[in-house]
Amino acid sequence: MIKKVKIENFRSIKNQEIELKNYTIFIGDNGTGKTSFLEAINFALSPSFLSGRIKHTDFYNGEDNPINIEVEFKENLKAQLPDGYVKQEIPFKQVLLKIKFRGRKAPEKAFSDLVVIEHRIEPSESVSRTANGWSIKRKGGSDFNFRDHLLALSIIETEDLPRSFYFNKGRDKQLQRGFNSSINTVFDDFNWRFLKNERSKDFFSDKNKIEKEKILDLIDIKENVFNKLNGKLKIFGIEEVDISFIDGKSPFNNAFLSRKKDIDLPVKYLGSGVEMIISLMFLETMASMSKEKLVILIDEPELHLHPSLQYKLSEYLENISKNHQVIVSTHSPIFFKNCIRKENIQLLVANNENGEVQIKKSEKFGLFPWSPSWGEINYFAFNHPTIEFHDELYGYLQEKSEKYKQSDFEKWLADNGIQTSKKWTREKNGQPQQEEDVTLPTFIRNKVHHPENQNMRDQNFSDEELKNSIELLINIVKNHHGIIE
């Protein structure tokens, strides 16, 4: 599985190096590089040619600095390189993907690719680097010399490299035939297995029988159309033609997953969230049967899923991460809360600091004995201040200070560095009382808890003030209890 990923100059990511666990969750605001990180890994592990998929917008800030993506594995993998009539085993621990703008178009080619790509494995330390490439000792003691181009991911033979499956936000693509879709990869493998095994005559006999008796005869097309057509073709000496519904060489080309109790209702009509779950479990089941290792990348797995299904999916991903690697980006508090206290799950927070993406290990969530609360999750994980979190902090500090009267608690807040900055007018029996100087936290607390106060109806607080007040209260919790760093 993947140990570490290094990314340079890819989309919003200038330079990041991240170590990964078997289950890693990315959280953070939109535009902080979470999706780019997943797609960088998918590009690096994809054996398909990438030149037609790279755009100028994939380069950091639209500049021409080369993209560099390095994926390092936890242990040595093995590749087989041709050496005459035999193969040489080459250990490797990294996949390298380097993309740079083409300096100029190839001569007399108007449609040259935009970029030049180097996409290969990097041999381990036991393989010697030479002036012209690489060298390893054969069993007989002689040198086997080879160059970088033989290490291209698109041509090497290896059964060790984990297979990457990327579930982007376009969930409807996963169970449809198409370039690089999950189901396309699986059904191509089924076709290969079918061709590899000897096909019996019974298959074609049954195939022809089904096509004729169960389809063509039902709509009375065989006699009326094809007999007449073949009569005309005979004049030209052309052999008879027929209609086929199943490709005998690739019988899975038109296959699709359907709900068992229906008459071929495609799974894609069950909703994109359910479709993604079925596709994911189908792939994982296939991989476990063939003992293959998967790297499963999911961008926002919570999309279109009911909260109860989000919780079940989170548990399922944790379970399969024992055998495969799971990397997801999410905005779901359910995913976050279900994973925050577990040692086997890594939580990474993506932020945009001064225009540059930074991905770091998460802050500690422990302001309260009952942490993490939904307020903490929304604030620390998703940068979303809420009045519920403000109430939680205010009430907690009142409880810890044992100052339940507003005047006593205001004095305690002042002693802890929060000065009065707002005005508040109480109401008694609908009549306004004397105006008071209060702290920002108390003003917000009163405004939320006393909506009936008509005298203060036009006085409100901004989102920025709510965030500032939350920060003031958090600082007191930190200073008094040293709960989080």
C-alpha positions in Angstrom: 0.0 0.0 0.0 1.0 3.7 -0.3 3.3 5.0 2.3 3.8 8.6 1.1 2.7 10.9 -1.7 4.7 14.0 -2.9 3.0 16.5 -5.2 4.5 19.6 -6.8 2.9 22.2 -9.0 -0.4 20.3 -9.5 -3.5 22.5 -9.7 -3.7 24.4 -6.3 -1.0 22.3 -4.7 2.5 24.0 -4.9 4.5 21.5 -2.8 3.1 18.9 -0.4 4.4 15.7 1.0 2.0 13.5 2.9 2.3 10.2 4.7 -0.8 8.0 4.5 -2.5 5.3 6.5 -4.6 2.5 5.2 -7.6 4.7 5.9 -7.1 8.5 5.4 -9.8 11.2 5.5 -9.3 14.7 4.1 -11.5 17.5 5.4 -11.5 21.2 4.7 -13.1 24.1 2.8 -13.8 24.0 -0.9 -10.8 25.0 -3.0 -8.2 23.6 -0.6 -6.9 20.8 -2.8 -8.7 17.7 -1.5 -10.0 16.6 -4.9 -6.7 17.5 -6.5 -4.9 15.2 -4.0 -7.1 12.3 -4.9 -6.8 12.8 -8.6 -3.0 13.2 -8.4 -2.8 9.7 -6.8 -5.2 8.3 -9.4 -3.2 9.8 -12.3 0.0 8.3 -10.8 -1.4 4.8 -10.5 -3.3 4.8 -13.8 -1.6 2.7 -16.4 -3.5 4.4 -19.2 -1.9 7.2 -21.3 -2.5 10.5 -19.7 -1.3 13.0 -22.3 -4.8 13.7 -23.7 -6.2 14.2 -20.2 -3.8 16.9 -19.0 -4.9 20.5 -19.4 -3.1 23.7 -18.9 -5.3 24.3 -15.9 -3.6 21.3 -14.2 -0.4 23.3 -13.8 -0.1 25.3 -10.6 -1.3 28.9 -11.1 -1.3 28.4 -14.8 2.5 28.5 -14.7 4.8 26.2 -16.8 6.7 24.7 -13.8 6.7 20.9 -14.3 4.2 18.8 -12.4 5.8 16.1 -10.3 3.9 13.4 -8.5 5.7 10.6 -6.5 3.9 7.7 -4.9 6.0 5.6 -2.5 4.9 2.2 -1.3 5.4 0.7 2.2 7.4 -2.3 0.8 9.1 -3.4 -2.4 7.0 -4.4 -5.3 8.2 -6.5 -8.3 8.1 -5.8 -12.0 9.1 -8.1 -14.9 11.2 -6.7 -17.7 11.9 -8.6 -21.0 15.5 -9.9 -21.3 15.7 -11.9 -24.5 13.7 -15.1 -24.0 13.5 -14.6 -20.3 12.4 -11.9 -17.9 14.3 -10.1 -15.2 12.6 -9.2 -11.9 13.1 -5.6 -10.9 12.2 -4.4 -7.4 10.6 -1.0 -7.1 9.1 1.1 -4.3 7.9 4.2 -6.2 5.9 5.4 -9.1 6.9 8.7 -10.7 4.8 11.0 -12.8 6.4 14.0 -14.4 4.5 16.3 -16.7 6.0 19.3 -18.5 4.8 21.6 -21.2 6.1 20.7 -24.7 8.7 23.3 -25.6 7.5 23.4 -29.2 5.2 21.3 -31.4 6.6 18.4 -33.2 7.6 19.2 -36.8 4.7 19.0 -39.3 2.2 18.0 -36.6 -0.5 20.4 -36.0 -2.1 18.4 -33.2 0.8 17.5 -31.0 0.0 16.8 -27.3 0.2 19.8 -25.0 2.6 18.1 -22.6 5.5 15.6 -22.4 5.0 12.9 -19.8 7.4 10.6 -18.0 5.4 8.0 -16.2 7.4 5.1 -14.8 8.4 3.0 -11.8 11.6 3.9 -9.9 13.8 0.9 -9.1 14.7 0.3 -5.5 18.2 0.9 -4.0 19.3 -2.7 -4.9 19.3 -1.7 -8.6 22.3 0.3 -9.7 22.0 3.7 -11.4 24.3 4.0 -14.5 25.2 6.8 -16.8 22.7 5.5 -19.4 20.0 4.0 -17.2 20.0 1.1 -14.7 21.8 -2.2 -14.1 21.1 -5.4 -12.2 22.9 -8.7 -12.0 21.5 -11.7 -13.8 21.6 -15.1 -12.0 24.6 -16.0 -14.1 26.5 -13.0 -12.9 26.4 -10.8 -16.0 24.8 -7.3 -16.1 21.3 -6.7 -17.3 21.3 -3.0 -18.4 18.1 -1.1 -19.2 16.9 2.4 -19.6 14.0 4.4 -18.2 11.7 3.9 -21.1 11.4 0.2 -20.3 10.0 1.2 -16.8 7.0 3.0 -18.3 3.9 2.1 -16.3 1.9 1.5 -19.5 4.2 -1.4 -20.6 5.7 -3.0 -17.5 4.4 -6.4 -16.2 3.6 -6.4 -12.6 1.0 -8.1 -10.4 2.0 -6.3 -7.3 1.0 -2.7 -8.1 -2.3 -1.9 -6.4 -5.2 -1.1 -8.7 -6.6 2.4 -8.3 -10.3 3.1 -8.5 -11.4 6.7 -8.3 -15.0 7.6 -7.5 -15.4 11.3 -8.4 -18.5 13.4 -7.9 -19.9 12.0 -11.2 -21.4 8.9 -9.5 -23.5 8.1 -12.6 -20.3 7.2 -14.5 -19.2 4.3 -12.2 -21.6 1.6 -13.4 -21.7 2.6 -17.1 -19.4 1.5 -19.9 -16.9 4.2 -20.7 -13.2 5.1 -20.6 -11.7 4.2 -17.2 -15.0 3.7 -15.4 -15.0 1.1 -12.6 -17.4 -1.2 -14.3 -15.6 -1.0 -17.6 -12.4 -2.2 -16.0 -14.2 -5.1 -14.3 -16.1 -6.2 -17.5 -12.9 -6.0 -19.6 -11.4 -8.4 -17.1 -14.4 -10.7 -17.5 -14.0 -10.7 -21.3 -10.3 -11.6 -20.9 -11.2 -14.5 -18.6 -13.8 -15.7 -21.1 -11.3 -15.6 -24.0 -8.6 -17.2 -21.9 -10.8 -20.3 -21.3 -11.8 -22.6 -24.1 -15.2 -21.6 -25.4 -17.5 -24.6 -25.9 -19.7 -25.1 -28.9 -22.6 -25.3 -26.4 -22.2 -21.6 -25.7 -22.7 -20.6 -29.3 -25.5 -23.1 -29.8 -27.3 -21.8 -26.8 -26.6 -18.2 -27.8 -28.1 -18.7 -31.3 -31.1 -20.5 -29.8 -31.8 -17.7 -27.4 -31.4 -15.0 -30.0 -33.7 -16.8 -32.5 -36.4 -18.2 -30.3 -36.5 -15.8 -27.4 -36.0 -12.6 -29.2 -36.4 -12.6 -33.0 -39.4 -15.0 -33.1 -41.2 -12.9 -30.5 -41.2 -9.9 -32.8 -41.5 -11.9 -36.0 -38.5 -10.3 -37.6 -36.4 -13.3 -38.7 -38.7 -14.5 -41.6 -39.8 -11.1 -42.7 -36.5 -9.3 -42.8 -33.4 -11.4 -42.8 -34.6 -14.1 -45.2 -35.5 -11.4 -47.7 -32.2 -9.6 -47.1 -30.1 -12.7 -47.6 -32.1 -13.5 -50.8 -30.9 -10.2 -52.2 -27.3 -10.6 -50.9 -27.1 -14.0 -52.6 -27.4 -12.3 -56.0 -24.1 -10.5 -55.2 -22.4 -13.6 -53.9 -22.4 -12.3 -50.4 -22.7 -14.8 -47.5 -25.8 -14.7 -45.3 -25.9 -12.2 -42.4 -27.8 -12.4 -39.2 -28.4 -10.3 -36.2 -26.6 -11.0 -32.9 -27.4 -9.6 -29.4 -24.4 -11.2 -27.7 -20.8 -10.6 -28.8 -19.4 -14.1 -28.8 -15.8 -12.8 -28.4 -16.6 -10.2 -25.8 -19.9 -11.2 -24.2 -19.6 -8.6 -21.4 -19.4 -5.6 -23.7 -23.0 -4.7 -23.2 -23.4 -6.1 -19.7 -24.7 -3.9 -16.9 -25.7 -4.5 -13.3 -29.4 -4.7 -12.7 -31.7 -5.1 -9.7 -32.5 -8.8 -9.4 -36.2 -8.5 -8.8 -36.8 -6.3 -11.8 -36.7 -7.0 -15.5 -33.3 -5.6 -16.2 -33.7 -2.3 -14.4 -30.2 -0.9 -14.4 -28.7 -0.1 -11.0 -28.0 3.5 -12.2 -31.7 4.2 -11.9 -31.6 3.5 -8.1 -29.9 6.8 -7.4 -26.2 7.9 -7.7 -25.5 7.3 -4.0 -26.7 3.7 -4.0 -25.0 3.2 -7.4 -21.6 4.2 -5.9 -22.1 1.8 -2.9 -23.0 -1.1 -5.3 -20.0 -0.3 -7.5 -17.6 -0.1 -4.6 -18.8 -3.3 -3.0 -18.7 -5.1 -6.4 -15.1 -4.0 -6.9 -14.0 -5.0 -3.4 -15.7 -8.4 -3.7 -13.9 -9.0 -7.0 -10.6 -7.9 -5.5 -10.9 -10.1 -2.4 -11.7 -13.1 -4.6 -8.6 -12.5 -6.8 -6.4 -11.4 -3.9 -5.7 -8.1 -5.6 -4.9 -5.0 -3.6 -7.0 -1.8 -4.3 -6.4 1.9 -3.7 -10.0 3.3 -3.3 -10.3 7.0 -3.8 -13.7 8.6 -3.1 -14.5 12.3 -3.4 -17.3 13.2 -1.0 -18.7 9.7 -0.3 -21.7 11.2 1.5 -23.2 12.6 -1.8 -26.8 11.7 -2.2 -26.8 9.4 0.9 -29.1 9.5 3.8 -27.3 10.0 7.1 -27.9 6.4 8.2 -26.3 5.1 4.9 -23.4 7.5 5.5 -22.8 5.9 8.9 -22.9 2.4 7.4 -20.6 3.3 4.5 -18.1 4.9 6.9 -18.0 1.6 8.9 -17.7 -0.4 5.7 -14.8 1.6 4.5 -13.0 1.2 7.8 -13.5 -2.5 7.6 -12.2 -3.0 4.1 -9.2 -0.7 4.9 -7.8 -3.8 6.7 -7.0 -5.3 3.3 -7.1 -2.3 0.9 -6.2 1.4 1.1 -9.0 3.9 1.4 -8.6 7.6 0.9 -11.6 9.9 0.9 -12.4 13.6 1.0 -15.5 14.6 2.9 -17.6 17.5 4.2 -19.7 15.0 6.2 -19.7 15.5 10.1 -20.9 11.8 10.2 -17.8 10.5 8.5 -15.7 12.8 10.7 -17.3 11.9 14.0 -17.3 8.2 13.3 -13.5 8.3 12.7 -12.0 11.0 14.9 -11.1 8.8 17.9 -9.8 5.8 16.0 -6.0 5.2 15.9 -6.2 3.2 12.6 -7.7 6.2 10.7 -5.7 9.3 9.8 -7.5 12.6 9.6 -5.9 15.4 7.5 -7.1 19.0 7.3 -6.6 21.0 4.1 -6.4 24.8 4.3 -5.6 27.6 2.0 -2.9 29.7 3.7 -1.9 32.9 2.0 -3.0 31.5 -1.4 -1.1 28.2 -1.0 -2.7 24.8 -0.1 -1.4 23.3 3.2 -2.4 19.7 4.3 -1.7 18.9 7.9 -2.7 16.4 10.6 -5.8 17.5 12.3 -6.0 19.5 15.5 -7.0 17.7 18.7 -10.7 17.8 19.3 -11.2 17.9 23.1 -12.7 21.1 24.3 -15.4 19.3 26.3 -15.6 16.0 28.2 -18.1 14.9 25.6 -15.9 15.9 22.6 -16.1 16.0 19.7 -19.4 17.8 19.6 -21.1 18.7 16.3 -20.2 22.3 17.0 -16.5 21.5 17.3 -16.6 19.4 14.1 -18.3 22.1 12.1 -15.9 24.7 13.4 -12.5 23.0 13.4 -13.1 20.6 10.5 -15.2 22.8 8.2 -14.6 26.3 9.4 -18.3 26.8 10.0 -19.1 28.8 13.2 -22.5 28.1 14.6 -24.6 29.6 17.4 -25.0 26.1 18.8 -21.2 25.9 19.3 -21.2 29.4 20.8 -23.9 28.3 23.3 -22.0 25.2 24.1 -18.8 27.1 24.9 -20.7 29.8 26.9 -22.6 27.3 29.0 -19.6 25.1 29.6 -17.5 28.1 30.9 -20.4 29.2 33.1 -20.5 25.7 34.6 -16.7 25.5 35.1 -16.6 29.0 36.6 -19.7 28.5 38.7 -20.8 32.0 37.7 -24.5 31.7 36.8 -25.6 35.3 37.2 -24.8 37.5 34.1 -23.1 40.2 36.2 -20.9 37.6 37.9 -20.0 35.8 34.7 -19.3 39.1 32.9 -16.8 40.0 35.6 -15.2 36.6 35.3 -14.9 37.0 31.5 -13.3 40.4 32.1 -10.8 38.9 34.4 -9.9 36.4 31.6 -9.2 39.2 29.1 -12.6 39.8 27.4 -13.7 43.4 27.7 -17.1 44.9 27.2 -17.7 46.1 23.7 -21.5 45.9 23.1 -24.7 47.4 24.5 -27.6 45.4 25.9 -31.0 46.6 27.1 -33.0 44.2 29.2 -36.8 44.1 29.0 -39.1 43.5 32.0 -42.8 43.0 31.4 -42.2 44.4 27.9 -40.6 47.6 29.3 -36.9 48.5 28.5 -34.6 48.7 31.4 -31.3 50.6 31.8 -28.7 50.0 29.1 -25.7 47.9 30.1 -22.2 47.4 28.7 -21.6 43.7 28.0 -19.0 41.5 26.3 -19.5 40.2 22.8 -20.1 36.6 24.0 -22.9 37.8 26.4 -24.5 40.0 23.7 -24.6 37.0 21.3 -25.9 34.7 24.0 -28.7 37.1 25.0 -29.6 37.8 21.4 -30.1 34.1 20.7 -31.8 33.3 24.0 -34.1 36.3 24.1 -35.7 36.8 20.7 -38.8 38.2 22.5 -36.8 41.3 23.4 -38.4 43.9 21.0 -36.2 46.7 22.2 -33.1 44.8 20.8 -34.9 43.7 17.6 -32.8 45.8 15.3 -29.5 45.0 17.0 -27.8 42.0 15.6 -24.4 40.4 15.3 -22.4 39.5 12.1 -20.9 36.2 11.1 -17.5 37.7 11.7 -18.5 38.7 15.3 -19.9 35.2 15.9 -16.5 33.7 14.9 -14.6 36.3 16.9 -16.7 35.5 20.0 -16.2 31.8 19.6 -12.4 32.3 19.3 -12.4 34.4 22.6 -14.3 31.6 24.4 -12.0 28.9 23.0 -8.9 30.8 24.2 -10.3 30.8 27.7 -10.9 27.0 27.6 -7.3 26.5 26.3 -5.7 28.8 28.9 -7.7 27.3 31.8 -7.6 23.6 30.9 -4.8 23.1 28.3 -7.1 20.8 26.5 -6.1 21.4 22.9 -2.9 22.7 21.3 
